[in-house]
Amino acid sequence: MPRFKASRKSTWVDMTAFVDVAFLILAFFMLATKFKPDEPVEINTPSSVSTQTVPEVDVLLVSIDKDGRVFFSIDNPEYRRAIIENLNSTRNLGLNESQIRNFLNAPSIGVPFSGLQSLLSLSVDQMSKYHQPGIPVNDSTGGELAFWVRDAIYMAAAKKQKLNLMIKGDNATKYPAFRGVLKAFKMQDQNKFLIVTSAEEPPVGSPLYEKRLTETRR
Amino acid sequence: MADIDVSDGGGHKKGPGVKKSKKKNARVDLTAMVDLGFLLITFFIFTTTLQQPMAMQLLLPKDTDRPEEQNKTKETGAFTILLGADDRVYYYEYMDPTAMQVTTFGKIRDLIIDKKRRTPKDDLVLILKPSDDATFKNTVDIVDEMTINDISRFAMVDITPEEYEIMKSKANLPVQE
């Protein structure tokens, strides 16, 4: 009786190529990546056909979330210090040194002046979990945001810098909140803004589409 | 086979008593390395923002109460677009709010192009009036529409109470084809 002998194949797989590919993709992502900035709220921006890239330095960003809460942030730490010290004295916020230092590390501020003290008493980790009600804005005076904007522009002007004023809104943000933010800027005679949007192709057949087509042909 | 034969072919080449140095298998188990690689890939995929945000320029006119500083618009060249609730778009020509009509974002482009064709280039002014019911997306979309249709003169103005009333009265009308 012939004995059936199952040929035992080795389960060993050569993974060298697999590793090569994996690390190639890994290298791509490491180089292409740009970490998502730390934001207190998630904002889904609308899209536009604009091709202008967002500036990365000297940015004053006002974010509006879908409920109309307004957040203020500015990237340059020098300005942050000057702004908070100036606001502290002009608005009688009563912040102490550690709270001011905490502001320098805060990602963005979304509380009225009255709530600033309790917000800045928290650590940065706690701050991101803290429910911020938003900076008050107002149609006729621009609300408290106007003070933030005024100080920021003033500090930049003192250093002969021009800030990039950016507004970032959610798709579902109602217009009144946006109008209030615009008003706060207009109060300081600022009429030029950048609105943060995601990219979109111009519709086929539209004048812009034709224009871009002829530009690329040239 | 494919493996290097490491077995001793019998017979002591180096003579009896000489111990043969044992050849180790050159293959390394790469499973753990692959695991780690893909773990890092997933991490980078989740943290990455591949799509760069774009900035849309928005220039607003200065608020002014003095009439001599305000830009004059010719009535025939004016085309007012109002943004209402539920993504509805209202429009009228010639500064006549009573002639307000309802449309959608999909159709407003044809209306703008039509108006642009009918009007001398220097007279054309589009007036955008988002109401309190409009969303930020609506506002960005309509400003974007100006870029798409190559409209150089447009203004974003607040809606008047009269216009808002007319808009409300037409809020339930079906969209015209």
Contacts between the chains, C-beta under 8 A, distances in Angstrom:
chain1	res1	chain2	res2	distance
A	12	B	27	7.1
A	15	B	30	3.9
A	15	B	31	6.7
A	15	B	33	7.7
A	15	B	34	5.8
A	16	B	30	6.8
A	18	B	30	7.3
A	18	B	34	5.6
A	19	B	30	5.3
A	19	B	33	5.6
A	19	B	34	5.6
A	19	B	37	6.5
A	22	B	34	5.7
A	22	B	37	3.6
A	22	B	38	5.7
A	22	B	41	6.6
A	23	B	37	5.5
A	25	B	41	5.4
A	26	B	37	5.6
A	26	B	40	5.3
A	26	B	41	5.0
A	26	B	44	7.0
A	29	B	41	6.1
A	29	B	44	3.6
A	29	B	45	6.3
A	29	B	48	6.2
A	30	B	44	6.1
A	32	B	48	6.8
A	32	B	50	6.7
A	33	B	44	5.3
A	33	B	47	6.6
A	33	B	48	4.2
A	33	B	49	8.0
A	34	B	48	6.8
A	34	B	49	5.6
A	34	B	52	8.0
A	35	B	47	5.7
A	35	B	48	7.7
A	35	B	49	7.6
A	36	B	47	6.5
A	36	B	48	7.9
A	36	B	49	5.3
A	45	B	53	6.6
A	46	B	136	6.7
A	46	B	137	4.2
A	46	B	140	4.3
A	46	B	141	6.6
A	48	B	54	6.4
A	48	B	56	4.5
A	48	B	140	6.0
A	48	B	143	7.8
A	48	B	144	4.4
A	48	B	147	7.5
A	49	B	144	5.8
A	49	B	147	5.8
A	49	B	148	5.9
A	50	B	54	4.7
A	50	B	55	6.4
A	50	B	56	4.3
A	50	B	57	7.3
A	50	B	144	7.6
A	50	B	147	7.0
A	51	B	54	6.5
A	52	B	54	6.2
A	52	B	55	4.8
A	52	B	56	7.4
A	52	B	57	6.8
A	53	B	52	6.3
A	53	B	54	6.6
A	53	B	55	6.8
A	54	B	52	7.2
A	54	B	53	5.0
A	54	B	54	6.8
A	54	B	55	4.7
A	55	B	55	7.2
A	64	B	136	6.9
A	166	B	55	6.9
A	167	B	58	7.9
A	169	B	136	3.8
A	169	B	140	7.5
A	170	B	136	6.4
A	171	B	135	6.6
A	171	B	136	6.7
A	171	B	137	4.1
A	172	B	135	5.7
A	172	B	136	7.4
A	172	B	137	7.2
A	173	B	135	6.2
A	173	B	136	3.7
A	173	B	137	7.9
A	174	B	132	6.8
A	174	B	133	7.4
A	174	B	134	7.4
A	174	B	135	6.1
A	174	B	136	7.4
A	175	B	83	7.4
A	175	B	130	4.5
A	175	B	131	6.8
A	175	B	132	5.9
A	175	B	133	7.5
A	175	B	134	4.5
A	175	B	135	6.8
A	175	B	136	6.8
A	175	B	138	7.5
A	175	B	139	6.0
A	176	B	132	5.1
A	177	B	136	7.8
A	178	B	136	5.3
A	178	B	139	6.4
A	179	B	130	7.8
A	179	B	158	7.2
A	182	B	60	6.6
A	186	B	60	6.8
A	186	B	62	7.6
A	186	B	63	5.7
A	189	B	62	7.3
A	191	B	59	6.1
A	191	B	60	4.7
A	191	B	61	7.1
A	191	B	62	6.1
A	192	B	57	7.3
A	192	B	58	7.6
A	192	B	59	5.5
A	193	B	57	7.6
A	193	B	58	4.7
A	193	B	59	7.9
A	193	B	60	7.6
A	194	B	55	3.9
A	194	B	56	6.8
A	194	B	57	6.4
A	194	B	58	7.4
A	195	B	55	6.8
A	195	B	56	4.4
A	195	B	57	7.9
A	195	B	58	5.5
A	195	B	140	6.2
A	195	B	143	7.9
A	196	B	53	5.1
A	196	B	54	7.8
A	196	B	55	6.3
A	196	B	56	8.0
A	197	B	53	6.7
A	197	B	54	5.4
A	197	B	55	7.3
A	197	B	56	5.1
A	197	B	140	6.2
A	197	B	144	8.0
A	198	B	51	5.9
A	198	B	53	6.0
A	198	B	54	6.7
A	199	B	51	6.5
A	199	B	52	7.2
A	199	B	53	7.8
A	199	B	54	4.8
A	200	B	144	7.9
A	202	B	148	5.6
A	203	B	109	7.5
A	203	B	148	6.5
A	206	B	109	7.0
A	206	B	148	4.8
A	206	B	149	6.5
A	207	B	113	7.6
A	207	B	148	7.0
A	207	B	149	5.4
A	207	B	150	4.1
A	208	B	147	6.1
A	208	B	148	4.7
A	208	B	149	7.2
A	208	B	150	6.1
A	209	B	148	7.9
A	211	B	150	6.7
